[in-house]
Amino acid sequence: MPPQRTDPDHTGTDWHAQELLLMREVMKLVGRSLAPAFVLREMLHLMSELLGLNRGRMVLADEGIPGQAKETRTASIRHAYGLTAGQVASGVYRWGEGITGRVLQTGLPAIVQDVDAEPLFLFRCVPRSQLPPQTVAFLALPIEVNGATIGVLACHRIRSRQRHLNDDLALLRILATLAGQLLQLEQLVAEETRQLEERNAALARALDTSTARYGLIGRSPALLQALGELERVSQSQATVLLLGESGTGKELFARAVHLASGRHDQPFIKVNCSAIPDTLFESELFGYERGAFTGANTARAGWFEQANGGTIFLDEIGELPLAMQSKLLRTLQEGTLVRLGGTRELKVNVRLVAATNRDLARDVQAGQFRQDLYYRLNVIPIRLPSLRERREDIRALALHFVNRANQAHERNVHLAPDAMARLEAHDWPGNIRELGNLIERLVLLTDHTRVTAVALERFMPESLTPLPATEPPPALPLPAGNVREYQSARSHSPQALQDALLRHQGNQTQAAQSLGLTLRQFSYRLRKAGLR
C-alpha cells in the first residue's frame, strides 16, 4: 500500500517519485484485475493519497435512448473517492450543464483556478461549506472511447500547493486515457459475452427445435452424438441398424431417420418381428396373391409394398426366422419381391431401418442369424445410449411424462426436487419405457398433488443386481435342423414368467432365453397371462 500522507500541503515532497509510485501501483492493479470498477476506484484513491488530488470522481454517460439528443442525455458519478454516498447520488449532469457538462459536450479539459470565482461551477456534489477554507481549484478532463467523450475524470486540489498545476494536468491526461482504455475493454468483453450468449441461445433453440421435430427429448452428449450420426446418414439410402437396450427409443430414432431424409413425405411402416407368428412372416412382409392359402379371397400388399418410396422399420429383427432371413436378404439386394403364391417380381424402393437389443454378431456365430444378412444390415450401426448413460436427460423426460399423464388423466401431479433427484439416481434397466410407465402409474395412483421422494419410493421398482456385462447368458442351442421345439402356450406359469423378468432386470430377450423361449413366444405368454 502507498504511504499515508502526514503533510496536507506536501511540503518538500518528491513529486516525481510520487508520480512513479502512483503509476506503478495502478499498473499493478491493471495486471491483477481488468475489472474497471476496482481499478478506477483505487486509481482515485492513489490520486488523493499520493498527489493531493482530492474528492476524485469519474462521471460516465448514462444509458440513453437511441437517437436521443445530447442535450437531454445525462451522466452520473460511477466511481469516487472521498465522497459520501449522498454526494455521489447527487452527481448527475446533463450535457453542457456546469463545468462537468461542458467537458462532456465539448470534449475539452476544464481548469477552474478558483471554484468561488467561477459562475458555472455548481457545487452540486460538495457544498462550499464542506470544502477547505483555502482557494480550491477544480480539474476536469474528458474520458474518450473510440474518439467519443463518454465521461469525465475530475478532482479538487488546493490552489496554493507546492506543485505545478501543469504536472497535475499531465498526469490526469494519462490516467483519463488509461480509464478510457479500461472502459473500452469492458465494452468489448460485454459485447463478446452478449454475442456468445445469443449464439448459445440460438444453438439451444436449434437443439430444442430439432429434438422436438423428431419427438426426442434431451441434450446429453450421448444423445446428441447419436442424433448427429443419424442426421449425417439420413440423406443416404444406406441401411441403418439401431443397437441398444430395450426401451431406449429405437422406434423414435427410426422415425427420426425417416423424417430427416428425403423420404419424409412418403410412408413410414413399422413392423415388430417378435409379434408375428413364424407361419405369417412371409405373407405379412411380402403380401400374398388371391388363393395363395385357405381364406386368401383377395390379394394383399405386404409391408414392403406399402412402404414403397418410404421407409420400413423392422424392430426386433433378431427374431426373424432363418427361412425368412434369406428372402429378406434377396429383397434388400435386388430391390424386388414376390408375393406369397405369386410368380411375378415386383419392384420396390424401400429404405430399411432395423433395430435389435440382441448381440447379432454372437447370434451369427451360434448359427441363429445369417452372416450375409448381418453384414447387409450392419452398414451404418448407431448405438442408442441407455438412460443411465444420459442421466442429465432424466429430469426433462420425467417432466414430459408427468405433463402428458396429467393431461391424459386430468390430474395435477408434480414432482418435488427430492423426488426428481431420486429418479435421477436410479439406473433404469428398462430405460425410457420404464420411466414413462412409472410416471403414469404414479400420476394415476398417488394420493398427493406434490410427490416427494418418500411418496415416490413405493412406486419405484426394486433394485436388482445387474448381470455382469462381460458374461452374457449363453444362447440356447437350436434343435437339429434349426427347428424350435414346440411348446404349449401354457408351458410356463405367470409366476415363472415374472420371476424370469425379475432375474434379468426386465430384459425380455434374456428372460425368454433363460426359459428356452423365443422373444415372440415369451411376449405372447406375457399377454396371455395378463402381465403386459
C-alpha positions in Angstrom: 0.0 0.0 0.0 1.2 3.6 -0.7 2.4 5.6 2.3 -0.2 7.7 4.2 0.1 11.5 3.9 1.3 13.3 7.0 1.7 16.7 5.5 -1.5 18.1 3.8 0.5 20.6 1.8 3.1 18.0 0.8 5.9 20.4 1.7 9.2 19.0 0.5 7.6 16.1 -1.3 9.5 14.4 -4.1 6.6 14.7 -6.7 8.4 12.8 -9.4 8.8 9.8 -7.1 5.1 10.0 -6.1 4.0 10.0 -9.7 6.1 7.0 -10.5 4.8 5.2 -7.4 1.2 6.0 -8.4 1.7 4.7 -12.0 3.4 1.6 -10.7 0.6 0.9 -8.3 -2.0 1.5 -11.0 -0.3 -0.8 -13.5 -0.1 -3.5 -10.8 -3.8 -3.2 -10.3 -4.4 -3.5 -14.0 -2.3 -6.6 -14.1 -4.2 -8.1 -11.2 -7.7 -7.3 -12.5 -9.2 -5.8 -15.7 -12.4 -5.1 -13.9 -12.7 -1.2 -14.3 -14.7 -0.7 -11.1 -11.9 -2.0 -8.9 -9.0 -0.4 -10.8 -10.7 3.0 -11.3 -11.6 3.4 -7.6 -8.1 2.5 -6.5 -6.8 5.0 -9.0 -8.8 7.8 -7.4 -7.6 6.6 -4.0 -4.0 6.9 -5.1 -4.5 10.3 -6.7 -5.7 11.6 -3.3 -3.1 9.8 -1.1 0.0 10.4 -3.2 -0.7 13.7 -5.0 -3.4 15.5 -3.1 -5.9 15.4 -5.9 -8.9 15.0 -3.6 -12.6 14.1 -4.0 -11.8 12.4 -7.3 -14.7 11.2 -9.3 -15.4 9.6 -12.7 -18.6 10.8 -14.3 -19.8 8.4 -17.0 -22.6 8.7 -19.5 -25.9 7.1 -18.6 -27.7 4.7 -21.0 -29.6 6.8 -23.4 -32.5 6.2 -25.8 -31.3 5.6 -29.4 -31.4 8.8 -31.3 -31.7 10.9 -28.1 -30.2 14.4 -28.4 -27.1 15.0 -26.3 -28.7 18.0 -24.6 -31.2 15.7 -22.9 -28.7 13.0 -22.0 -27.3 12.7 -18.5 -24.1 11.4 -16.9 -23.6 10.2 -13.3 -20.8 9.7 -10.9 -19.9 6.0 -11.1 -16.6 5.8 -9.2 -15.4 8.2 -6.5 -13.1 8.5 -3.6 -13.6 11.0 -0.7 -17.3 11.5 -1.4 -20.2 10.2 0.7 -23.0 8.1 -0.8 -25.3 11.1 -0.8 -22.8 13.2 -2.6 -22.3 10.5 -5.2 -26.0 10.2 -5.7 -26.4 13.9 -6.3 -23.7 14.0 -9.0 -25.9 13.8 -12.1 -25.3 16.2 -15.0 -26.8 17.0 -18.4 -24.7 17.6 -21.4 -23.5 21.2 -21.3 -24.6 21.7 -17.6 -21.9 23.2 -15.4 -18.2 22.5 -15.8 -18.6 18.8 -15.9 -21.4 19.0 -18.5 -19.3 21.4 -20.7 -16.4 18.9 -20.7 -18.9 16.2 -21.8 -20.2 18.4 -24.5 -17.0 19.8 -25.9 -14.5 17.0 -25.1 -12.1 19.6 -23.9 -10.4 19.8 -20.5 -11.6 22.4 -18.0 -9.4 24.1 -15.4 -11.1 26.2 -12.7 -8.5 28.1 -10.7 -10.9 29.2 -8.0 -14.3 27.5 -7.7 -15.7 30.5 -5.8 -14.9 32.8 -8.8 -16.4 30.5 -11.5 -20.2 31.1 -12.1 -20.6 27.8 -14.0 -19.4 25.8 -11.0 -22.5 24.2 -9.5 -21.3 22.9 -6.1 -23.7 20.1 -6.8 -21.8 17.2 -5.1 -20.0 19.1 -2.3 -21.4 22.3 -0.9 -18.8 25.1 -0.5 -19.2 24.9 3.3 -17.7 21.3 3.2 -14.6 22.3 1.2 -11.4 23.6 2.8 -11.4 27.4 3.5 -8.4 27.9 1.2 -8.7 28.6 -2.5 -9.9 25.4 -4.2 -9.2 24.5 -7.8 -11.2 22.0 -9.9 -9.7 20.0 -12.8 -11.9 18.0 -15.2 -10.6 16.0 -18.2 -12.6 14.1 -20.8 -12.6 10.3 -21.0 -12.8 9.1 -24.5 -13.6 5.7 -26.2 -13.2 5.5 -29.9 -12.9 9.3 -30.3 -16.2 10.0 -28.5 -16.4 11.5 -25.0 -18.1 9.1 -22.7 -17.2 10.6 -19.3 -15.1 13.0 -17.2 -12.3 12.5 -14.7 -12.4 15.3 -12.2 -10.9 16.3 -8.8 -10.3 19.1 -6.4 -6.9 20.5 -5.4 -5.7 23.2 -3.0 -4.6 26.1 -5.2 -1.6 27.0 -3.1 0.1 23.6 -3.2 3.8 23.3 -3.8 3.3 21.5 -7.1 2.9 22.8 -10.7 -0.6 22.7 -12.0 0.7 21.5 -15.4 2.2 18.4 -13.8 -1.2 17.5 -12.3 -2.8 18.0 -15.7 -0.2 15.9 -17.5 -0.8 13.0 -15.1 -4.6 13.3 -15.2 -4.4 13.1 -19.0 -2.5 9.8 -18.7 -5.0 8.5 -16.1 -8.0 9.6 -18.2 -6.6 7.8 -21.3 -6.0 4.6 -19.2 -9.6 4.9 -17.8 -10.9 5.1 -21.4 -9.0 2.1 -22.5 -10.2 0.0 -19.5 -13.8 1.1 -20.2 -13.4 0.3 -23.9 -12.1 -3.2 -23.0 -15.1 -3.7 -20.7 -17.4 -2.8 -23.6 -15.6 -5.2 -25.9 -15.8 -8.0 -23.3 -19.5 -7.2 -22.7 -20.2 -7.3 -26.4 -18.4 -10.5 -26.9 -20.2 -12.0 -23.9 -23.6 -10.8 -25.3 -22.8 -12.4 -28.7 -21.7 -15.7 -27.2 -24.9 -15.7 -25.1 -27.0 -15.1 -28.2 -25.2 -17.8 -30.1 -25.6 -20.3 -27.2 -29.3 -19.4 -27.0 -29.6 -19.9 -30.8 -27.9 -23.3 -30.5 -30.2 -24.2 -27.6 -33.2 -23.2 -29.7 -31.9 -25.2 -32.6 -31.4 -28.2 -30.4 -34.9 -27.8 -28.9 -36.3 -27.5 -32.4 -34.6 -30.5 -33.8 -35.4 -32.7 -30.9 -39.0 -31.5 -30.8 -39.2 -32.2 -34.5 -38.1 -35.8 -34.0 -40.0 -36.3 -30.8 -36.8 -36.9 -28.9 -36.2 -35.2 -25.5 -32.8 -34.4 -24.0 -29.5 -32.6 -24.5 -27.0 -35.1 -23.1 -23.8 -35.6 -25.0 -24.6 -39.3 -25.6 -28.0 -38.5 -27.1 -26.6 -35.6 -29.2 -23.9 -37.9 -30.6 -26.5 -40.5 -31.7 -28.6 -37.7 -33.2 -25.5 -36.3 -35.0 -24.7 -39.7 -36.5 -28.4 -40.1 -37.5 -28.5 -36.7 -39.3 -25.2 -37.3 -41.1 -26.6 -40.5 -42.7 -30.2 -39.5 -43.1 -29.9 -38.3 -46.7 -28.2 -41.5 -47.9 -30.0 -44.7 -48.8 -27.9 -47.0 -46.7 -29.5 -49.4 -44.2 -29.4 -48.2 -40.6 -29.1 -50.7 -37.7 -30.2 -49.3 -34.3 -28.5 -51.0 -31.4 -29.2 -50.7 -27.7 -31.1 -51.9 -24.8 -34.8 -52.4 -24.7 -36.7 -49.2 -24.0 -34.1 -46.7 -25.4 -36.4 -45.3 -28.0 -35.5 -47.2 -31.2 -38.8 -46.6 -32.8 -38.5 -42.8 -32.3 -35.0 -42.9 -33.7 -36.2 -44.9 -36.7 -38.9 -42.3 -37.3 -36.3 -39.6 -37.0 -34.2 -41.2 -39.7 -37.3 -41.2 -41.9 -38.2 -37.5 -41.1 -34.7 -36.3 -41.6 -34.4 -38.0 -45.1 -35.8 -37.0 -48.5 -38.5 -39.7 -48.0 -40.2 -37.8 -45.1 -43.4 -37.3 -47.2 -43.6 -41.0 -48.1 -44.9 -43.9 -45.9 -43.2 -45.0 -42.7 -44.1 -48.6 -41.9 -43.1 -50.2 -38.6 -43.1 -53.9 -38.1 -42.4 -55.7 -34.8 -40.8 -59.0 -35.8 -41.3 -60.5 -32.4 -45.1 -60.1 -32.6 -45.5 -62.1 -35.9 -46.0 -65.9 -35.8 -43.4 -67.7 -37.8 -46.0 -69.0 -40.3 -47.2 -65.5 -41.1 -43.9 -63.7 -41.7 -43.8 -64.1 -45.5 -47.4 -63.0 -46.1 -47.0 -60.1 -43.7 -43.8 -58.8 -45.1 -44.2 -59.6 -48.8 -48.0 -59.9 -49.2 -49.9 -62.7 -51.0 -52.0 -63.4 -54.1 -55.6 -64.5 -54.2 -55.8 -68.2 -53.5 -52.3 -68.5 -52.0 -53.8 -70.2 -49.0 -57.2 -71.0 -47.5 -59.0 -67.8 -46.8 -57.0 -65.7 -49.2 -60.0 -64.5 -51.1 -58.3 -61.3 -52.3 -54.7 -60.3 -53.0 -53.0 -58.2 -50.3 -49.9 -56.0 -50.5 -47.3 -56.7 -47.8 -45.5 -54.2 -45.6 -42.7 -53.8 -48.1 -45.0 -52.8 -50.9 -46.9 -50.5 -48.6 -43.6 -48.8 -47.7 -42.7 -48.3 -51.3 -40.9 -45.0 -51.8 -40.6 -44.6 -48.0 -39.0 -46.3 -45.0 -39.7 -49.6 -43.3 -38.7 -50.2 -39.7 -38.1 -53.8 -38.7 -37.9 -53.9 -34.9 -36.5 -56.9 -33.1 -35.0 -58.1 -36.3 -33.1 -60.8 -34.4 -36.4 -62.7 -34.0 -36.7 -63.1 -37.8 -36.8 -66.9 -38.6 -33.9 -68.2 -40.7 -36.1 -69.1 -43.6 -37.3 -65.5 -43.9 -33.8 -64.1 -43.5 -32.7 -65.3 -46.9 -35.9 -63.8 -48.5 -35.3 -60.5 -46.8 -31.7 -60.5 -48.0 -32.8 -61.0 -51.6 -35.3 -58.2 -51.4 -32.6 -55.8 -49.9 -30.0 -56.7 -52.5 -32.2 -56.8 -55.6 -35.0 -54.4 -54.7 -37.6 -56.9 -55.7 -40.1 -59.2 -54.0 -42.5 -62.0 -54.9 -45.8 -62.2 -53.1 -46.8 -65.5 -51.5 -48.4 -67.6 -54.1 -47.3 -65.4 -56.9 -44.7 -65.7 -59.7 -44.3 -62.1 -60.7 -41.4 -60.0 -59.3 -42.4 -56.6 -58.0 -40.0 -53.7 -57.9 -39.9 -51.9 -54.5 -37.8 -48.8 -53.5 -37.7 -49.0 -49.7 -35.1 -47.8 -47.2 -34.6 -50.2 -44.3 -34.1 -49.3 -40.7 -33.6 -52.3 -38.4 -33.3 -52.5 -34.6 -32.4 -55.1 -32.1 -31.3 -55.4 -28.5 -29.6 -58.7 -29.2 -25.9 -59.3 -30.0 -26.4 -60.2 -33.7 -22.7 -61.0 -34.1 -22.9 -63.6 -31.4 -26.1 -65.0 -33.0 -24.2 -65.3 -36.3 -21.6 -67.4 -34.5 -24.3 -69.5 -32.9 -25.9 -70.2 -36.3 -29.1 -68.3 -35.3 -28.6 -65.4 -37.8 -27.4 -65.4 -41.3 -23.9 -63.9 -41.7 -24.6 -62.3 -45.1 -27.8 -60.6 -43.8 -25.9 -59.4 -40.8 -23.3 -57.6 -43.0 -26.1 -56.3 -45.2 -27.9 -54.8 -42.1 -24.7 -53.6 -40.3 -23.9 -50.9 -42.9 -24.5 -47.9 -40.5 -24.8 -49.1 -36.9 -26.0 -46.4 -34.5 -25.9 -47.3 -30.8 -28.6 -45.7 -28.7 -27.5 -44.7 -25.2 -29.2 -46.2 -22.2 -30.9 -43.9 -19.7 -28.2 -44.4 -17.1 -25.7 -43.0 -19.7 -27.7 -39.8 -20.1 -28.8 -39.1 -16.5 -28.9 -35.4 -17.3 -31.9 -36.0 -19.5 -34.0 -37.8 -16.8 -35.4 -34.6 -15.4 -36.6 -33.4 -18.8 -38.1 -36.8 -19.7 -39.8 -37.1 -16.3 -41.4 -33.6 -16.7 -42.5 -34.6 -20.2 -44.2 -37.8 -18.9 -45.8 -36.0 -16.0 -47.3 -33.3 -18.2 -48.5 -35.9 -20.7 -50.0 -38.1 -17.9 -51.6 -35.1 -16.2 -53.3 -34.1 -19.5 -54.4 -37.6 -20.3 -55.9 -38.4 -16.9 -56.9 -34.8 -15.8 -54.6 -34.8 -12.8 -52.3 -32.1 -11.4 -49.4 -34.0 -10.0 -45.9 -32.6 -9.8 -42.6 -33.9 -8.5 -40.7 -32.3 -5.6 -37.0 -31.6 -6.0 -36.0 -34.6 -3.8 -38.3 -36.9 -5.9 -36.6 -35.7 -9.1 -33.2 -36.4 -7.5 -34.4 -39.9 -6.6 -35.4 -40.5 -10.3 -32.0 -39.3 -11.5 -30.2 -41.6 -9.1 -32.0 -44.8 -10.3 -30.3 -47.0 -13.0 -33.5 -47.6 -15.1 -32.8 -51.1 -16.5 -36.0 -50.7 -18.6 -34.8 -47.3 -19.8 -37.2 -44.6 -21.1 -40.1 -47.1 -21.3 -39.7 -48.0 -17.6 -39.5 -44.3 -16.6 -42.6 -43.5 -18.6 -44.6 -46.4 -17.2 -43.6 -45.5 -13.6 -44.6 -41.8 -14.1 -48.0 -42.8 -15.5 -48.6 -45.3 -12.6 -47.5 -42.6 -10.2 -49.9 -40.0 -11.6 -52.8 -42.4 -11.6 -52.3 -43.9 -8.1 -50.7 -41.2 -5.9 -52.9 -39.5 -3.2 -50.8 -36.3 -3.3 -50.5 -33.4 -5.7 -46.9 -32.9 -4.7 -44.9 -36.1 -4.8 -41.9 -36.2 -2.5 -39.1 -38.8 -2.5 -40.8 -40.6 0.3 -44.1 -40.8 -1.5 -42.3 -41.8 -4.7 -40.5 -44.7 -3.1 -43.5 -47.1 -3.0 -43.8 -46.7 -6.8 -40.1 -47.3 -7.5 -39.1 -50.8 -8.9 -36.9 -53.0 -6.7 -33.2 -52.6 -7.3 -31.8 -55.7 -8.9 -28.2 -56.7 -9.1 -27.3 -56.4 -12.9 -25.7 -59.3 -14.6 -22.0 -58.8 -15.5 -21.8 -57.2 -18.9 -18.8 -59.4 -19.8 -20.6 -62.6 -19.2 -23.9 -62.6 -21.2 -26.1 -65.7 -20.7 -25.3 -68.3 -23.2 -27.6 -68.7 -26.2 -29.6 -72.0 -26.1 -28.7 -74.3 -29.0 -31.4 -74.9 -31.5 -32.7 -78.4 -32.1 -31.4 -80.2 -35.2 -32.4 -78.6 -38.5 -32.8 -75.2 -36.7 -36.4 -76.0 -35.9 -37.5 -74.9 -32.4 -39.2 -77.5 -30.3 -43.0 -76.9 -30.0 -44.2 -75.8 -26.5 -47.7 -75.2 -25.4 -48.8 -71.6 -24.7 -49.3 -72.6 -21.1 -45.9 -74.2 -20.8 -44.8 -71.7 -18.2 -46.8 -70.3 -15.3 -47.3 -66.5 -14.9 -45.1 -66.7 -11.7 -42.3 -68.3 -13.7 -42.5 -65.6 -16.4 -42.5 -62.9 -13.7 -39.5 -64.5 -11.9 -37.6 -64.7 -15.2 -38.2 -61.0 -15.8 -37.0 -60.1 -12.3 -33.9 -62.2 -12.6 -33.0 -60.4 -15.9 -33.9 -56.8 -14.8 -36.9 -56.6 -17.1 -34.9 -57.7 -20.2 -37.4 -59.8 -22.1 -34.9 -61.3 -24.6 -32.7 -62.7 -21.8 -35.7 -63.8 -19.8 -37.0 -65.7 -22.8 -33.7 -67.3 -23.5 -33.4 -68.5 -19.9 -36.8 -70.3 -20.3 -35.9 -71.8 -23.7 -38.4 -69.5 -25.5 -38.1 -67.0 -28.3 -38.9 -63.4 -27.5 -42.0 -63.7 -29.6 -43.2 -66.8 -27.6 -42.3 -65.1 -24.3 -44.2 -61.9 -25.2 -47.2 -64.0 -26.2 -47.2 -65.8 -22.9 -47.0 -62.5 -21.0 -50.0 -61.2 -22.9 -52.0 -64.4 -22.2 -51.1 -64.2 -18.5 -52.2 -60.5 -18.4 -48.8 -59.3 -17.4 -48.3 -57.0 -20.4 
